[in-house]
Amino acid sequence: NAIDSIVSSQLSSVLNFVNIPGGLSKVVSSSAGFAWGYSGNDVYSCQLPCSGNWLKSDLSAYSINTILDIAADSSIVYVLYRLVSGSTELLMTEANRQGVWSSIHVPFDANQIFSTHTYLWAQDPNNAKQMCPKPCTTNNWISSSESTVKITSSTDTHLYGTDPTGQPMQTDETLRSGWSSIGGFGDTKVSAVIGSDNYTYAIDTTQNTLKYDGKTVTPLVTAGHSPFNLTAANDQLWLS
């Protein structure tokens, strides 16, 4: 089951994806030493290197109707979710599993979140964007006027995305420099760009995964798995 099979690998010259037992919609990892993911309305974590020993978080205190997305940095894991009432909320806790959960309101119908060094970005289905200065505990959301490019991933320093024509794009973490095209992919139309410290990955419109090292674009062999969600962090790729 390609969507529900979670695999990880070190970003070496030869990528060997290893199947990790579990059925999760998306997985992110933190330098705090844990991988985090969600399935349905449940959030799980696994100490790295993860062998499938996922621990379910107790979120019974929150009236979660739908979990929408998950993101993590070196110290915090963020979970975007929706209440039965339709309100969009953000859960957060320490990424080392030592903290307690807290929740704040998200002031628009976001369905995705992205973590950079200074901000947590939220985006809705129409590509409207708002950023919250970390640790994002005061609910101080700042709106962006840009809604043309769809953010698909982030690193500490950059946001990555695609424009309406399928061109891969990047900008700084504040979006102040504006979006610029990522060269190297030629005329290939992409549906997602995944940034990392060493490479830029892209998923084209036929679900093929590509790796760009700054000079050459090569196919990324995914052991027959079609990538539903691909994340990169801390020298690891996670594919669900």
C-alpha positions as MATLAB code, in Angstrom:
seq = 'NAIDSIVSSQLSSVLNFVNIPGGLSKVVSSSAGFAWGYSGNDVYSCQLPCSGNWLKSDLSAYSINTILDIAADSSIVYVLYRLVSGSTELLMTEANRQGVWSSIHVPFDANQIFSTHTYLWAQDPNNAKQMCPKPCTTNNWISSSESTVKITSSTDTHLYGTDPTGQPMQTDETLRSGWSSIGGFGDTKVSAVIGSDNYTYAIDTTQNTLKYDGKTVTPLVTAGHSPFNLTAANDQLWLS';
ca = [
       0.000    0.000    0.000;
       1.969    2.957   -1.341;
       0.091    5.711    0.520;
       0.146    3.990    3.916;
       3.694    2.655    3.766;
       6.169    4.916    5.543;
       9.759    4.666    4.391;
      12.916    6.524    5.326;
      16.518    6.724    4.188;
      19.757    8.594    4.680;
      20.465   11.146    1.943;
      23.556    9.396    0.611;
      24.735    8.999   -2.961;
      22.667    5.831   -3.177;
      19.234    6.077   -1.620;
      17.965    2.866   -0.050;
      14.425    3.243    1.205;
      13.601    1.083    4.220;
      10.019    0.132    4.969;
       8.983    1.255    8.468;
       5.915   -0.540    9.881;
       2.953    1.765   10.376;
       0.157    3.412    8.429;
       0.535    7.197    8.465;
      -0.543    9.965    6.116;
       2.548   12.122    6.673;
       5.782   11.916    8.664;
       8.203   14.678    9.679;
      11.386   14.383   11.708;
      13.087   16.628   14.260;
      16.693   16.974   15.351;
      15.272   16.461   18.858;
      15.503   12.762   17.976;
      11.930   11.829   17.047;
       9.805   11.309   13.982;
       6.200   12.517   14.164;
       3.230   11.620   11.995;
      -0.523   11.383   11.875;
      -3.186    8.982   10.703;
      -6.845    9.932   10.758;
      -7.284   11.999   13.933;
      -4.361   10.458   15.808;
      -0.773   11.702   16.200;
       2.141    9.317   16.690;
       5.849    9.685   17.452;
       8.789    7.322   17.106;
      12.288    7.669   18.535;
      14.977    7.747   15.847;
      16.197    5.579   14.302;
      12.589    4.512   14.012;
      11.840    0.818   13.602;
       8.063    1.132   13.845;
       7.637    1.572   17.596;
       5.104    4.397   17.203;
       3.616    5.919   20.371;
       0.148    7.460   20.150;
      -0.264   10.907   21.721;
      -3.142   11.523   24.094;
      -5.162   14.306   22.468;
      -8.463   13.456   24.170;
      -8.612   16.933   25.723;
      -9.089   18.451   22.265;
     -12.228   18.104   20.159;
     -10.415   17.146   16.964;
     -12.622   16.587   13.947;
      -9.885   16.427   11.283;
      -6.093   16.600   11.385;
      -4.941   18.605    8.394;
      -1.142   18.742    8.533;
       1.956   18.352   10.694;
       5.327   20.132   10.849;
       8.347   20.080   13.159;
      11.525   21.996   13.868;
      14.417   21.326   16.230;
      12.305   21.798   19.354;
       8.556   21.941   18.563;
       6.070   19.771   16.674;
       2.998   21.534   15.262;
      -0.317   19.889   14.336;
      -2.932   21.749   12.302;
      -6.469   20.527   12.932;
     -10.124   21.437   12.596;
     -12.841   21.330   15.227;
     -16.352   19.962   14.670;
     -17.489   23.609   14.642;
     -15.240   24.236   11.625;
     -12.725   26.373   13.502;
      -9.074   25.841   12.538;
      -6.658   25.352   15.436;
      -2.960   24.651   15.980;
      -1.600   22.170   18.528;
       2.038   22.232   19.625;
       4.343   20.443   22.017;
       8.047   19.772   22.523;
       9.437   17.560   19.779;
      11.335   15.427   22.329;
       8.023   14.158   23.791;
       8.799   15.796   27.168;
       6.299   18.648   27.013;
       2.548   19.116   27.241;
       0.221   20.008   24.389;
      -1.187   23.513   23.961;
      -3.502   24.951   21.315;
      -4.087   28.332   19.649;
      -6.597   29.543   17.082;
      -5.677   29.950   13.408;
      -7.592   32.952   12.001;
      -8.339   31.511    8.539;
      -9.180   28.180    6.908;
      -5.620   26.931    6.519;
      -5.022   23.331    5.499;
      -1.192   23.258    5.422;
       1.648   24.414    7.678;
       5.381   24.894    7.032;
       8.183   25.560    9.504;
      11.163   27.863    8.901;
      13.730   29.087   11.415;
      11.746   32.146   12.489;
       8.171   31.531   11.388;
       5.421   28.978   11.113;
       3.614   29.486    7.807;
      -0.010   28.476    7.211;
      -1.680   28.248    3.801;
      -5.272   27.661    2.665;
      -6.515   25.803   -0.460;
      -6.492   29.090   -2.435;
      -2.819   29.717   -1.512;
      -3.638   32.541    0.912;
      -0.802   32.656    3.438;
      -0.162   33.864    6.979;
       2.949   33.548    9.128;
       3.237   33.344   12.897;
       6.499   34.332   14.633;
       7.825   31.404   16.639;
       7.164   30.030   19.158;
       3.717   31.066   17.884;
       2.123   31.093   21.325;
       0.654   34.625   21.170;
      -1.526   34.070   18.090;
       0.172   36.965   16.293;
      -0.550   35.942   12.686;
       0.739   38.161    9.862;
      -1.005   38.036    6.479;
       0.862   37.863    3.185;
      -0.467   39.513    0.027;
       1.018   36.771   -2.172;
      -1.346   34.001   -3.284;
      -0.060   32.961   -6.725;
       2.539   30.364   -5.735;
       1.566   27.302   -3.715;
       4.023   26.504   -0.911;
       4.904   22.799   -0.909;
       7.824   22.629    1.566;
      10.241   24.631    3.676;
      13.677   24.609    5.277;
      15.061   26.887    7.988;
      15.949   29.527    5.408;
      13.652   29.002    2.411;
      10.132   28.332    1.217;
       9.615   26.154   -1.854;
       6.598   25.858   -4.111;
       5.075   25.748   -7.567;
       3.512   28.446   -9.703;
       0.279   27.970  -11.713;
       2.255   26.688  -14.731;
       4.046   23.976  -12.735;
       7.361   25.785  -12.447;
       9.441   25.056   -9.307;
       9.955   28.169   -7.203;
      11.785   29.298   -4.075;
      11.980   32.349   -1.814;
      13.439   33.335    1.551;
      11.684   32.366    4.792;
       9.968   35.758    5.052;
       8.864   35.903    1.371;
      10.248   39.426    1.204;
      12.563   38.696   -1.716;
       9.726   37.369   -3.868;
       9.585   34.024   -5.637;
      12.259   33.007   -8.135;
      12.364   30.034  -10.483;
      14.589   27.075   -9.587;
      16.752   26.333  -12.607;
      17.758   22.844  -13.623;
      14.367   21.214  -14.061;
      13.984   22.519  -17.620;
      10.473   22.230  -19.024;
       9.409   19.610  -16.483;
       6.123   20.542  -14.848;
       6.040   19.726  -11.142;
       3.295   19.384   -8.563;
       5.557   19.746   -5.508;
       9.066   20.911   -4.602;
      10.750   19.538   -1.480;
      13.752   21.474   -0.234;
      16.557   20.120    1.936;
      19.989   21.262    3.056;
      21.761   19.338    0.289;
      19.312   18.714   -2.546;
      16.081   19.930   -4.060;
      13.500   17.262   -4.817;
      10.461   17.566   -7.055;
       7.441   15.424   -7.865;
       6.339   15.854  -11.456;
       2.772   15.758  -12.709;
       2.998   12.011  -13.394;
       4.196   11.223   -9.831;
       7.843   10.691  -10.761;
      10.311   11.954   -8.140;
      13.408   13.911   -9.171;
      16.557   14.979   -7.316;
      18.499   18.157   -8.187;
      21.999   18.679   -6.788;
      22.429   22.184   -8.194;
      23.891   20.893  -11.455;
      22.033   17.801  -12.597;
      18.505   16.446  -12.274;
      18.313   12.677  -11.792;
      15.400   10.319  -11.091;
      14.917    9.355   -7.469;
      14.161    5.653   -7.186;
      11.374    5.148   -4.654;
      11.209    1.346   -4.683;
       7.941    1.355   -6.565;
       6.166    3.711   -4.145;
       4.201    6.652   -5.511;
       4.898    9.586   -3.186;
       1.744   10.921   -1.538;
       3.774   12.964    0.952;
       7.545   13.427    0.760;
       9.412   15.311    3.494;
      13.115   15.985    4.009;
      14.866   16.987    7.229;
      17.994   16.160    9.221;
      19.589   14.062    6.445;
      16.493   11.912    6.090;
      13.751   11.468    3.522;
      10.334   10.267    4.614;
       7.911    8.996    2.012;
       4.300    8.065    2.653;
];
